[in-house]
Amino acid sequence: MVWFGEPLPAETLQAAVEAAADADVLISVGTSGVVHPAAEIPQVTAKLGGAVIQVNPQATPLDEVARINLRGSAAEVLPAVAASL
């Protein structure tokens, strides 16, 4: 866990970027999309042709790269998505 204002450990960030680069789909849940460098992770997936799905109650800068924007809280949206599978 990383608290607001704390830097991500370099190895954790690198692993996340590598996973995002290999992802066919990345689901971003409940982030503002403005705290860097983590905000770049969904961008990596999108730039390499993967789909980004965003779950958030409100619009964020990720709206532009997300193929699907699901509006609502994670507690509302994720169970509904799981039930539809």
PyMOL Python script that loads the backbone (N, CA, C, O; Angstrom):
from pymol import cmd

cmd.read_pdbstr("""\
ATOM      1  N   MET A   1       0.836  -1.158   0.000  1.00  0.00           N
ATOM      2  CA  MET A   1       0.000   0.000   0.000  1.00  0.00           C
ATOM      3  C   MET A   1       0.890   1.232   0.000  1.00  0.00           C
ATOM      4  O   MET A   1       1.926   1.270   0.664  1.00  0.00           O
ATOM      5  N   VAL A   2       0.467   2.240  -0.757  1.00  0.00           N
ATOM      6  CA  VAL A   2       1.182   3.510  -0.803  1.00  0.00           C
ATOM      7  C   VAL A   2       0.181   4.605  -0.462  1.00  0.00           C
ATOM      8  O   VAL A   2      -0.891   4.681  -1.063  1.00  0.00           O
ATOM      9  N   TRP A   3       0.522   5.435   0.481  1.00  0.00           N
ATOM     10  CA  TRP A   3      -0.353   6.522   0.886  1.00  0.00           C
ATOM     11  C   TRP A   3      -0.123   7.737   0.000  1.00  0.00           C
ATOM     12  O   TRP A   3       0.935   7.883  -0.612  1.00  0.00           O
ATOM     13  N   PHE A   4      -1.118   8.601  -0.061  1.00  0.00           N
ATOM     14  CA  PHE A   4      -1.013   9.825  -0.856  1.00  0.00           C
ATOM     15  C   PHE A   4       0.231  10.594  -0.439  1.00  0.00           C
ATOM     16  O   PHE A   4       0.491  10.789   0.748  1.00  0.00           O
ATOM     17  N   GLY A   5       0.989  11.024  -1.432  1.00  0.00           N
ATOM     18  CA  GLY A   5       2.209  11.773  -1.179  1.00  0.00           C
ATOM     19  C   GLY A   5       3.452  10.920  -1.072  1.00  0.00           C
ATOM     20  O   GLY A   5       4.565  11.444  -1.120  1.00  0.00           O
ATOM     21  N   GLU A   6       3.288   9.616  -0.927  1.00  0.00           N
ATOM     22  CA  GLU A   6       4.435   8.721  -0.855  1.00  0.00           C
ATOM     23  C   GLU A   6       4.807   8.264  -2.262  1.00  0.00           C
ATOM     24  O   GLU A   6       3.926   8.044  -3.093  1.00  0.00           O
ATOM     25  N   PRO A   7       6.087   8.121  -2.535  1.00  0.00           N
ATOM     26  CA  PRO A   7       6.467   7.605  -3.852  1.00  0.00           C
ATOM     27  C   PRO A   7       6.229   6.100  -3.947  1.00  0.00           C
ATOM     28  O   PRO A   7       6.329   5.375  -2.957  1.00  0.00           O
ATOM     29  N   LEU A   8       5.915   5.651  -5.148  1.00  0.00           N
ATOM     30  CA  LEU A   8       5.828   4.214  -5.384  1.00  0.00           C
ATOM     31  C   LEU A   8       7.240   3.642  -5.365  1.00  0.00           C
ATOM     32  O   LEU A   8       8.164   4.278  -5.873  1.00  0.00           O
ATOM     33  N   PRO A   9       7.426   2.468  -4.796  1.00  0.00           N
ATOM     34  CA  PRO A   9       8.736   1.830  -4.904  1.00  0.00           C
ATOM     35  C   PRO A   9       9.062   1.599  -6.384  1.00  0.00           C
ATOM     36  O   PRO A   9       8.194   1.181  -7.149  1.00  0.00           O
ATOM     37  N   ALA A  10      10.279   1.862  -6.779  1.00  0.00           N
ATOM     38  CA  ALA A  10      10.681   1.780  -8.188  1.00  0.00           C
ATOM     39  C   ALA A  10      10.393   0.412  -8.792  1.00  0.00           C
ATOM     40  O   ALA A  10       9.922   0.327  -9.926  1.00  0.00           O
ATOM     41  N   GLU A  11      10.668  -0.656  -8.057  1.00  0.00           N
ATOM     42  CA  GLU A  11      10.445  -1.993  -8.604  1.00  0.00           C
ATOM     43  C   GLU A  11       8.952  -2.279  -8.779  1.00  0.00           C
ATOM     44  O   GLU A  11       8.564  -2.992  -9.704  1.00  0.00           O
ATOM     45  N   THR A  12       8.126  -1.736  -7.910  1.00  0.00           N
ATOM     46  CA  THR A  12       6.679  -1.910  -8.022  1.00  0.00           C
ATOM     47  C   THR A  12       6.145  -1.166  -9.239  1.00  0.00           C
ATOM     48  O   THR A  12       5.327  -1.697  -9.989  1.00  0.00           O
ATOM     49  N   LEU A  13       6.606   0.053  -9.430  1.00  0.00           N
ATOM     50  CA  LEU A  13       6.192   0.836 -10.595  1.00  0.00           C
ATOM     51  C   LEU A  13       6.633   0.157 -11.887  1.00  0.00           C
ATOM     52  O   LEU A  13       5.857   0.079 -12.839  1.00  0.00           O
ATOM     53  N   GLN A  14       7.853  -0.327 -11.932  1.00  0.00           N
ATOM     54  CA  GLN A  14       8.355  -1.008 -13.127  1.00  0.00           C
ATOM     55  C   GLN A  14       7.536  -2.258 -13.432  1.00  0.00           C
ATOM     56  O   GLN A  14       7.200  -2.512 -14.588  1.00  0.00           O
ATOM     57  N   ALA A  15       7.214  -3.032 -12.412  1.00  0.00           N
ATOM     58  CA  ALA A  15       6.403  -4.235 -12.613  1.00  0.00           C
ATOM     59  C   ALA A  15       5.012  -3.867 -13.125  1.00  0.00           C
ATOM     60  O   ALA A  15       4.466  -4.565 -13.979  1.00  0.00           O
ATOM     61  N   ALA A  16       4.442  -2.795 -12.621  1.00  0.00           N
ATOM     62  CA  ALA A  16       3.115  -2.361 -13.072  1.00  0.00           C
ATOM     63  C   ALA A  16       3.145  -1.900 -14.527  1.00  0.00           C
ATOM     64  O   ALA A  16       2.238  -2.213 -15.297  1.00  0.00           O
ATOM     65  N   VAL A  17       4.170  -1.170 -14.898  1.00  0.00           N
ATOM     66  CA  VAL A  17       4.304  -0.710 -16.291  1.00  0.00           C
ATOM     67  C   VAL A  17       4.489  -1.902 -17.227  1.00  0.00           C
ATOM     68  O   VAL A  17       3.896  -1.936 -18.305  1.00  0.00           O
ATOM     69  N   GLU A  18       5.299  -2.876 -16.830  1.00  0.00           N
ATOM     70  CA  GLU A  18       5.499  -4.069 -17.655  1.00  0.00           C
ATOM     71  C   GLU A  18       4.198  -4.859 -17.803  1.00  0.00           C
ATOM     72  O   GLU A  18       3.883  -5.339 -18.892  1.00  0.00           O
ATOM     73  N   ALA A  19       3.447  -4.992 -16.717  1.00  0.00           N
ATOM     74  CA  ALA A  19       2.166  -5.702 -16.796  1.00  0.00           C
ATOM     75  C   ALA A  19       1.190  -4.941 -17.685  1.00  0.00           C
ATOM     76  O   ALA A  19       0.460  -5.551 -18.467  1.00  0.00           O
ATOM     77  N   ALA A  20       1.169  -3.625 -17.574  1.00  0.00           N
ATOM     78  CA  ALA A  20       0.287  -2.800 -18.406  1.00  0.00           C
ATOM     79  C   ALA A  20       0.661  -2.922 -19.874  1.00  0.00           C
ATOM     80  O   ALA A  20      -0.216  -2.922 -20.738  1.00  0.00           O
ATOM     81  N   ALA A  21       1.941  -3.025 -20.165  1.00  0.00           N
ATOM     82  CA  ALA A  21       2.394  -3.152 -21.550  1.00  0.00           C
ATOM     83  C   ALA A  21       1.947  -4.480 -22.162  1.00  0.00           C
ATOM     84  O   ALA A  21       1.725  -4.561 -23.370  1.00  0.00           O
ATOM     85  N   ASP A  22       1.816  -5.507 -21.344  1.00  0.00           N
ATOM     86  CA  ASP A  22       1.410  -6.832 -21.828  1.00  0.00           C
ATOM     87  C   ASP A  22      -0.099  -7.059 -21.762  1.00  0.00           C
ATOM     88  O   ASP A  22      -0.591  -8.081 -22.240  1.00  0.00           O
ATOM     89  N   ALA A  23      -0.832  -6.123 -21.177  1.00  0.00           N
ATOM     90  CA  ALA A  23      -2.256  -6.343 -20.914  1.00  0.00           C
ATOM     91  C   ALA A  23      -3.114  -6.160 -22.158  1.00  0.00           C
ATOM     92  O   ALA A  23      -2.927  -5.219 -22.928  1.00  0.00           O
ATOM     93  N   ASP A  24      -4.052  -7.074 -22.336  1.00  0.00           N
ATOM     94  CA  ASP A  24      -5.091  -6.896 -23.345  1.00  0.00           C
ATOM     95  C   ASP A  24      -6.168  -5.965 -22.812  1.00  0.00           C
ATOM     96  O   ASP A  24      -6.764  -5.192 -23.562  1.00  0.00           O
ATOM     97  N   VAL A  25      -6.413  -6.047 -21.498  1.00  0.00           N
ATOM     98  CA  VAL A  25      -7.417  -5.218 -20.827  1.00  0.00           C
ATOM     99  C   VAL A  25      -6.853  -4.778 -19.484  1.00  0.00           C
ATOM    100  O   VAL A  25      -6.285  -5.584 -18.746  1.00  0.00           O
ATOM    101  N   LEU A  26      -7.012  -3.505 -19.173  1.00  0.00           N
ATOM    102  CA  LEU A  26      -6.642  -2.968 -17.873  1.00  0.00           C
ATOM    103  C   LEU A  26      -7.891  -2.324 -17.281  1.00  0.00           C
ATOM    104  O   LEU A  26      -8.543  -1.512 -17.937  1.00  0.00           O
ATOM    105  N   ILE A  27      -8.222  -2.682 -16.055  1.00  0.00           N
ATOM    106  CA  ILE A  27      -9.371  -2.095 -15.379  1.00  0.00           C
ATOM    107  C   ILE A  27      -8.852  -1.153 -14.305  1.00  0.00           C
ATOM    108  O   ILE A  27      -8.151  -1.565 -13.381  1.00  0.00           O
ATOM    109  N   SER A  28      -9.204   0.102 -14.442  1.00  0.00           N
ATOM    110  CA  SER A  28      -8.817   1.131 -13.486  1.00  0.00           C
ATOM    111  C   SER A  28     -10.024   1.410 -12.601  1.00  0.00           C
ATOM    112  O   SER A  28     -11.093   1.760 -13.099  1.00  0.00           O
ATOM    113  N   VAL A  29      -9.856   1.257 -11.291  1.00  0.00           N
ATOM    114  CA  VAL A  29     -10.986   1.381 -10.370  1.00  0.00           C
ATOM    115  C   VAL A  29     -10.715   2.489  -9.355  1.00  0.00           C
ATOM    116  O   VAL A  29      -9.763   2.422  -8.578  1.00  0.00           O
ATOM    117  N   GLY A  30     -11.569   3.503  -9.380  1.00  0.00           N
ATOM    118  CA  GLY A  30     -11.588   4.521  -8.340  1.00  0.00           C
ATOM    119  C   GLY A  30     -10.389   5.430  -8.234  1.00  0.00           C
ATOM    120  O   GLY A  30     -10.089   5.907  -7.139  1.00  0.00           O
ATOM    121  N   THR A  31      -9.700   5.689  -9.307  1.00  0.00           N
ATOM    122  CA  THR A  31      -8.558   6.596  -9.246  1.00  0.00           C
ATOM    123  C   THR A  31      -8.905   7.926  -9.895  1.00  0.00           C
ATOM    124  O   THR A  31      -9.750   7.992 -10.788  1.00  0.00           O
ATOM    125  N   SER A  32      -8.252   8.972  -9.441  1.00  0.00           N
ATOM    126  CA  SER A  32      -8.472  10.289 -10.037  1.00  0.00           C
ATOM    127  C   SER A  32      -7.809  10.397 -11.401  1.00  0.00           C
ATOM    128  O   SER A  32      -8.204  11.220 -12.227  1.00  0.00           O
ATOM    129  N   GLY A  33      -6.813   9.573 -11.633  1.00  0.00           N
ATOM    130  CA  GLY A  33      -6.094   9.619 -12.907  1.00  0.00           C
ATOM    131  C   GLY A  33      -5.170  10.807 -13.059  1.00  0.00           C
ATOM    132  O   GLY A  33      -4.748  11.131 -14.169  1.00  0.00           O
ATOM    133  N   VAL A  34      -4.851  11.457 -11.953  1.00  0.00           N
ATOM    134  CA  VAL A  34      -3.986  12.633 -12.039  1.00  0.00           C
ATOM    135  C   VAL A  34      -2.706  12.521 -11.215  1.00  0.00           C
ATOM    136  O   VAL A  34      -1.843  13.394 -11.304  1.00  0.00           O
ATOM    137  N   VAL A  35      -2.571  11.477 -10.426  1.00  0.00           N
ATOM    138  CA  VAL A  35      -1.374  11.333  -9.590  1.00  0.00           C
ATOM    139  C   VAL A  35      -0.325  10.553 -10.378  1.00  0.00           C
ATOM    140  O   VAL A  35      -0.512   9.378 -10.694  1.00  0.00           O
ATOM    141  N   HIS A  36       0.763  11.218 -10.685  1.00  0.00           N
ATOM    142  CA  HIS A  36       1.816  10.621 -11.495  1.00  0.00           C
ATOM    143  C   HIS A  36       2.933  10.137 -10.596  1.00  0.00           C
ATOM    144  O   HIS A  36       3.188  10.746  -9.557  1.00  0.00           O
ATOM    145  N   PRO A  37       3.599   9.072 -10.959  1.00  0.00           N
ATOM    146  CA  PRO A  37       3.626   8.411 -12.258  1.00  0.00           C
ATOM    147  C   PRO A  37       2.558   7.336 -12.454  1.00  0.00           C
ATOM    148  O   PRO A  37       2.413   6.815 -13.560  1.00  0.00           O
ATOM    149  N   ALA A  38       1.806   6.992 -11.404  1.00  0.00           N
ATOM    150  CA  ALA A  38       0.829   5.907 -11.534  1.00  0.00           C
ATOM    151  C   ALA A  38      -0.237   6.198 -12.587  1.00  0.00           C
ATOM    152  O   ALA A  38      -0.759   5.269 -13.203  1.00  0.00           O
ATOM    153  N   ALA A  39      -0.567   7.462 -12.803  1.00  0.00           N
ATOM    154  CA  ALA A  39      -1.584   7.823 -13.792  1.00  0.00           C
ATOM    155  C   ALA A  39      -1.178   7.438 -15.208  1.00  0.00           C
ATOM    156  O   ALA A  39      -2.024   7.364 -16.099  1.00  0.00           O
ATOM    157  N   GLU A  40       0.093   7.197 -15.417  1.00  0.00           N
ATOM    158  CA  GLU A  40       0.578   6.805 -16.749  1.00  0.00           C
ATOM    159  C   GLU A  40       0.352   5.321 -17.046  1.00  0.00           C
ATOM    160  O   GLU A  40       0.418   4.912 -18.205  1.00  0.00           O
ATOM    161  N   ILE A  41       0.091   4.526 -16.039  1.00  0.00           N
ATOM    162  CA  ILE A  41      -0.017   3.080 -16.249  1.00  0.00           C
ATOM    163  C   ILE A  41      -1.134   2.721 -17.227  1.00  0.00           C
ATOM    164  O   ILE A  41      -0.881   1.939 -18.143  1.00  0.00           O
ATOM    165  N   PRO A  42      -2.356   3.245 -17.086  1.00  0.00           N
ATOM    166  CA  PRO A  42      -3.387   2.938 -18.085  1.00  0.00           C
ATOM    167  C   PRO A  42      -3.037   3.461 -19.481  1.00  0.00           C
ATOM    168  O   PRO A  42      -3.424   2.870 -20.489  1.00  0.00           O
ATOM    169  N   GLN A  43      -2.314   4.551 -19.525  1.00  0.00           N
ATOM    170  CA  GLN A  43      -1.884   5.116 -20.806  1.00  0.00           C
ATOM    171  C   GLN A  43      -1.007   4.121 -21.568  1.00  0.00           C
ATOM    172  O   GLN A  43      -1.092   4.031 -22.793  1.00  0.00           O
ATOM    173  N   VAL A  44      -0.177   3.384 -20.857  1.00  0.00           N
ATOM    174  CA  VAL A  44       0.697   2.389 -21.477  1.00  0.00           C
ATOM    175  C   VAL A  44      -0.137   1.326 -22.185  1.00  0.00           C
ATOM    176  O   VAL A  44       0.120   0.989 -23.341  1.00  0.00           O
ATOM    177  N   THR A  45      -1.137   0.803 -21.482  1.00  0.00           N
ATOM    178  CA  THR A  45      -2.006  -0.213 -22.088  1.00  0.00           C
ATOM    179  C   THR A  45      -2.685   0.337 -23.324  1.00  0.00           C
ATOM    180  O   THR A  45      -2.694  -0.314 -24.369  1.00  0.00           O
ATOM    181  N   ALA A  46      -3.251   1.522 -23.220  1.00  0.00           N
ATOM    182  CA  ALA A  46      -3.976   2.121 -24.350  1.00  0.00           C
ATOM    183  C   ALA A  46      -3.058   2.378 -25.541  1.00  0.00           C
ATOM    184  O   ALA A  46      -3.435   2.101 -26.679  1.00  0.00           O
ATOM    185  N   LYS A  47      -1.879   2.895 -25.298  1.00  0.00           N
ATOM    186  CA  LYS A  47      -0.949   3.203 -26.395  1.00  0.00           C
ATOM    187  C   LYS A  47      -0.496   1.949 -27.130  1.00  0.00           C
ATOM    188  O   LYS A  47      -0.153   2.008 -28.311  1.00  0.00           O
ATOM    189  N   LEU A  48      -0.496   0.808 -26.430  1.00  0.00           N
ATOM    190  CA  LEU A  48      -0.058  -0.438 -27.055  1.00  0.00           C
ATOM    191  C   LEU A  48      -1.233  -1.275 -27.568  1.00  0.00           C
ATOM    192  O   LEU A  48      -1.071  -2.453 -27.889  1.00  0.00           O
ATOM    193  N   GLY A  49      -2.412  -0.661 -27.642  1.00  0.00           N
ATOM    194  CA  GLY A  49      -3.562  -1.312 -28.256  1.00  0.00           C
ATOM    195  C   GLY A  49      -4.477  -2.068 -27.324  1.00  0.00           C
ATOM    196  O   GLY A  49      -5.457  -2.661 -27.773  1.00  0.00           O
ATOM    197  N   GLY A  50      -4.184  -2.065 -26.036  1.00  0.00           N
ATOM    198  CA  GLY A  50      -5.064  -2.729 -25.077  1.00  0.00           C
ATOM    199  C   GLY A  50      -6.254  -1.858 -24.731  1.00  0.00           C
ATOM    200  O   GLY A  50      -6.241  -0.648 -24.962  1.00  0.00           O
ATOM    201  N   ALA A  51      -7.265  -2.469 -24.184  1.00  0.00           N
ATOM    202  CA  ALA A  51      -8.467  -1.749 -23.784  1.00  0.00           C
ATOM    203  C   ALA A  51      -8.356  -1.330 -22.323  1.00  0.00           C
ATOM    204  O   ALA A  51      -7.938  -2.111 -21.468  1.00  0.00           O
ATOM    205  N   VAL A  52      -8.738  -0.089 -22.054  1.00  0.00           N
ATOM    206  CA  VAL A  52      -8.804   0.408 -20.684  1.00  0.00           C
ATOM    207  C   VAL A  52     -10.274   0.564 -20.323  1.00  0.00           C
ATOM    208  O   VAL A  52     -11.046   1.193 -21.047  1.00  0.00           O
ATOM    209  N   ILE A  53     -10.642  -0.017 -19.197  1.00  0.00           N
ATOM    210  CA  ILE A  53     -11.985   0.124 -18.649  1.00  0.00           C
ATOM    211  C   ILE A  53     -11.840   0.891 -17.340  1.00  0.00           C
ATOM    212  O   ILE A  53     -11.069   0.504 -16.463  1.00  0.00           O
ATOM    213  N   GLN A  54     -12.584   1.972 -17.222  1.00  0.00           N
ATOM    214  CA  GLN A  54     -12.504   2.793 -16.023  1.00  0.00           C
ATOM    215  C   GLN A  54     -13.798   2.665 -15.220  1.00  0.00           C
ATOM    216  O   GLN A  54     -14.896   2.759 -15.768  1.00  0.00           O
ATOM    217  N   VAL A  55     -13.650   2.451 -13.919  1.00  0.00           N
ATOM    218  CA  VAL A  55     -14.774   2.441 -12.992  1.00  0.00           C
ATOM    219  C   VAL A  55     -14.566   3.621 -12.059  1.00  0.00           C
ATOM    220  O   VAL A  55     -13.604   3.655 -11.292  1.00  0.00           O
ATOM    221  N   ASN A  56     -15.472   4.590 -12.128  1.00  0.00           N
ATOM    222  CA  ASN A  56     -15.333   5.784 -11.313  1.00  0.00           C
ATOM    223  C   ASN A  56     -16.670   6.506 -11.271  1.00  0.00           C
ATOM    224  O   ASN A  56     -17.383   6.526 -12.274  1.00  0.00           O
ATOM    225  N   PRO A  57     -17.029   7.099 -10.139  1.00  0.00           N
ATOM    226  CA  PRO A  57     -18.297   7.810 -10.074  1.00  0.00           C
ATOM    227  C   PRO A  57     -18.327   9.080 -10.928  1.00  0.00           C
ATOM    228  O   PRO A  57     -19.400   9.548 -11.309  1.00  0.00           O
ATOM    229  N   GLN A  58     -17.161   9.633 -11.227  1.00  0.00           N
ATOM    230  CA  GLN A  58     -17.116  10.881 -11.984  1.00  0.00           C
ATOM    231  C   GLN A  58     -16.073  10.821 -13.080  1.00  0.00           C
ATOM    232  O   GLN A  58     -15.220   9.934 -13.108  1.00  0.00           O
ATOM    233  N   ALA A  59     -16.158  11.779 -13.977  1.00  0.00           N
ATOM    234  CA  ALA A  59     -15.200  11.862 -15.077  1.00  0.00           C
ATOM    235  C   ALA A  59     -13.796  12.115 -14.536  1.00  0.00           C
ATOM    236  O   ALA A  59     -13.615  12.780 -13.516  1.00  0.00           O
ATOM    237  N   THR A  60     -12.800  11.564 -15.250  1.00  0.00           N
ATOM    238  CA  THR A  60     -11.390  11.783 -14.910  1.00  0.00           C
ATOM    239  C   THR A  60     -10.626  11.987 -16.214  1.00  0.00           C
ATOM    240  O   THR A  60     -11.196  11.806 -17.290  1.00  0.00           O
ATOM    241  N   PRO A  61      -9.366  12.355 -16.142  1.00  0.00           N
ATOM    242  CA  PRO A  61      -8.561  12.443 -17.359  1.00  0.00           C
ATOM    243  C   PRO A  61      -8.446  11.113 -18.106  1.00  0.00           C
ATOM    244  O   PRO A  61      -8.114  11.105 -19.291  1.00  0.00           O
ATOM    245  N   LEU A  62      -8.712   9.995 -17.438  1.00  0.00           N
ATOM    246  CA  LEU A  62      -8.658   8.697 -18.109  1.00  0.00           C
ATOM    247  C   LEU A  62      -9.821   8.473 -19.067  1.00  0.00           C
ATOM    248  O   LEU A  62      -9.777   7.557 -19.889  1.00  0.00           O
ATOM    249  N   ASP A  63     -10.857   9.294 -18.971  1.00  0.00           N
ATOM    250  CA  ASP A  63     -12.005   9.151 -19.878  1.00  0.00           C
ATOM    251  C   ASP A  63     -11.563   9.130 -21.339  1.00  0.00           C
ATOM    252  O   ASP A  63     -12.136   8.409 -22.155  1.00  0.00           O
ATOM    253  N   GLU A  64     -10.556   9.911 -21.661  1.00  0.00           N
ATOM    254  CA  GLU A  64     -10.095  10.035 -23.042  1.00  0.00           C
ATOM    255  C   GLU A  64      -9.466   8.754 -23.578  1.00  0.00           C
ATOM    256  O   GLU A  64      -9.557   8.478 -24.775  1.00  0.00           O
ATOM    257  N   VAL A  65      -8.838   7.976 -22.721  1.00  0.00           N
ATOM    258  CA  VAL A  65      -8.171   6.755 -23.191  1.00  0.00           C
ATOM    259  C   VAL A  65      -8.990   5.505 -22.928  1.00  0.00           C
ATOM    260  O   VAL A  65      -8.741   4.463 -23.534  1.00  0.00           O
ATOM    261  N   ALA A  66      -9.968   5.595 -22.031  1.00  0.00           N
ATOM    262  CA  ALA A  66     -10.777   4.429 -21.698  1.00  0.00           C
ATOM    263  C   ALA A  66     -11.733   4.100 -22.839  1.00  0.00           C
ATOM    264  O   ALA A  66     -12.407   4.982 -23.371  1.00  0.00           O
ATOM    265  N   ARG A  67     -11.785   2.829 -23.206  1.00  0.00           N
ATOM    266  CA  ARG A  67     -12.784   2.390 -24.189  1.00  0.00           C
ATOM    267  C   ARG A  67     -14.155   2.329 -23.561  1.00  0.00           C
ATOM    268  O   ARG A  67     -15.169   2.553 -24.222  1.00  0.00           O
ATOM    269  N   ILE A  68     -14.175   2.021 -22.259  1.00  0.00           N
ATOM    270  CA  ILE A  68     -15.433   1.938 -21.526  1.00  0.00           C
ATOM    271  C   ILE A  68     -15.277   2.706 -20.218  1.00  0.00           C
ATOM    272  O   ILE A  68     -14.314   2.503 -19.478  1.00  0.00           O
ATOM    273  N   ASN A  69     -16.240   3.595 -19.942  1.00  0.00           N
ATOM    274  CA  ASN A  69     -16.288   4.314 -18.679  1.00  0.00           C
ATOM    275  C   ASN A  69     -17.545   3.881 -17.951  1.00  0.00           C
ATOM    276  O   ASN A  69     -18.654   4.148 -18.414  1.00  0.00           O
ATOM    277  N   LEU A  70     -17.388   3.221 -16.826  1.00  0.00           N
ATOM    278  CA  LEU A  70     -18.510   2.762 -16.023  1.00  0.00           C
ATOM    279  C   LEU A  70     -18.648   3.706 -14.835  1.00  0.00           C
ATOM    280  O   LEU A  70     -17.779   3.751 -13.965  1.00  0.00           O
ATOM    281  N   ARG A  71     -19.737   4.453 -14.803  1.00  0.00           N
ATOM    282  CA  ARG A  71     -19.944   5.445 -13.753  1.00  0.00           C
ATOM    283  C   ARG A  71     -20.640   4.827 -12.547  1.00  0.00           C
ATOM    284  O   ARG A  71     -21.692   4.200 -12.665  1.00  0.00           O
ATOM    285  N   GLY A  72     -20.033   5.020 -11.401  1.00  0.00           N
ATOM    286  CA  GLY A  72     -20.558   4.543 -10.139  1.00  0.00           C
ATOM    287  C   GLY A  72     -19.414   4.139  -9.240  1.00  0.00           C
ATOM    288  O   GLY A  72     -18.256   4.110  -9.657  1.00  0.00           O
ATOM    289  N   SER A  73     -19.746   3.830  -8.015  1.00  0.00           N
ATOM    290  CA  SER A  73     -18.704   3.399  -7.079  1.00  0.00           C
ATOM    291  C   SER A  73     -18.281   1.974  -7.395  1.00  0.00           C
ATOM    292  O   SER A  73     -19.015   1.224  -8.038  1.00  0.00           O
ATOM    293  N   ALA A  74     -17.113   1.618  -6.947  1.00  0.00           N
ATOM    294  CA  ALA A  74     -16.631   0.245  -7.133  1.00  0.00           C
ATOM    295  C   ALA A  74     -17.587  -0.742  -6.474  1.00  0.00           C
ATOM    296  O   ALA A  74     -17.813  -1.832  -7.000  1.00  0.00           O
ATOM    297  N   ALA A  75     -18.147  -0.371  -5.331  1.00  0.00           N
ATOM    298  CA  ALA A  75     -19.064  -1.254  -4.613  1.00  0.00           C
ATOM    299  C   ALA A  75     -20.342  -1.517  -5.399  1.00  0.00           C
ATOM    300  O   ALA A  75     -20.974  -2.558  -5.220  1.00  0.00           O
ATOM    301  N   GLU A  76     -20.725  -0.596  -6.259  1.00  0.00           N
ATOM    302  CA  GLU A  76     -21.917  -0.776  -7.093  1.00  0.00           C
ATOM    303  C   GLU A  76     -21.584  -1.466  -8.408  1.00  0.00           C
ATOM    304  O   GLU A  76     -22.253  -2.417  -8.813  1.00  0.00           O
ATOM    305  N   VAL A  77     -20.543  -0.975  -9.065  1.00  0.00           N
ATOM    306  CA  VAL A  77     -20.254  -1.394 -10.436  1.00  0.00           C
ATOM    307  C   VAL A  77     -19.630  -2.782 -10.507  1.00  0.00           C
ATOM    308  O   VAL A  77     -20.059  -3.600 -11.320  1.00  0.00           O
ATOM    309  N   LEU A  78     -18.637  -3.068  -9.685  1.00  0.00           N
ATOM    310  CA  LEU A  78     -17.924  -4.334  -9.813  1.00  0.00           C
ATOM    311  C   LEU A  78     -18.803  -5.561  -9.573  1.00  0.00           C
ATOM    312  O   LEU A  78     -18.692  -6.530 -10.325  1.00  0.00           O
ATOM    313  N   PRO A  79     -19.676  -5.565  -8.554  1.00  0.00           N
ATOM    314  CA  PRO A  79     -20.570  -6.722  -8.416  1.00  0.00           C
ATOM    315  C   PRO A  79     -21.514  -6.882  -9.614  1.00  0.00           C
ATOM    316  O   PRO A  79     -21.822  -8.005 -10.012  1.00  0.00           O
ATOM    317  N   ALA A  80     -21.968  -5.775 -10.181  1.00  0.00           N
ATOM    318  CA  ALA A  80     -22.849  -5.854 -11.359  1.00  0.00           C
ATOM    319  C   ALA A  80     -22.095  -6.426 -12.546  1.00  0.00           C
ATOM    320  O   ALA A  80     -22.656  -7.223 -13.298  1.00  0.00           O
ATOM    321  N   VAL A  81     -20.846  -6.043 -12.734  1.00  0.00           N
ATOM    322  CA  VAL A  81     -20.038  -6.585 -13.823  1.00  0.00           C
ATOM    323  C   VAL A  81     -19.817  -8.087 -13.605  1.00  0.00           C
ATOM    324  O   VAL A  81     -19.976  -8.884 -14.529  1.00  0.00           O
ATOM    325  N   ALA A  82     -19.453  -8.459 -12.392  1.00  0.00           N
ATOM    326  CA  ALA A  82     -19.206  -9.876 -12.082  1.00  0.00           C
ATOM    327  C   ALA A  82     -20.471 -10.709 -12.300  1.00  0.00           C
ATOM    328  O   ALA A  82     -20.395 -11.833 -12.795  1.00  0.00           O
ATOM    329  N   ALA A  83     -21.601 -10.176 -11.940  1.00  0.00           N
ATOM    330  CA  ALA A  83     -22.862 -10.912 -12.100  1.00  0.00           C
ATOM    331  C   ALA A  83     -23.223 -11.099 -13.565  1.00  0.00           C
ATOM    332  O   ALA A  83     -23.937 -12.039 -13.914  1.00  0.00           O
ATOM    333  N   SER A  84     -22.739 -10.219 -14.418  1.00  0.00           N
ATOM    334  CA  SER A  84     -23.081 -10.319 -15.835  1.00  0.00           C
ATOM    335  C   SER A  84     -22.172 -11.279 -16.608  1.00  0.00           C
ATOM    336  O   SER A  84     -22.438 -11.587 -17.770  1.00  0.00           O
ATOM    337  N   LEU A  85     -21.114 -11.744 -15.972  1.00  0.00           N
ATOM    338  CA  LEU A  85     -20.165 -12.642 -16.649  1.00  0.00           C
ATOM    339  C   LEU A  85     -20.679 -14.063 -16.701  1.00  0.00           C
ATOM    340  O   LEU A  85     -20.006 -14.944 -17.236  1.00  0.00           O
TER     341      LEU A  85
END
""", "prot")
cmd.dss("prot")
cmd.show_as("cartoon", "prot")
cmd.util.cbc("prot")
cmd.orient("prot")
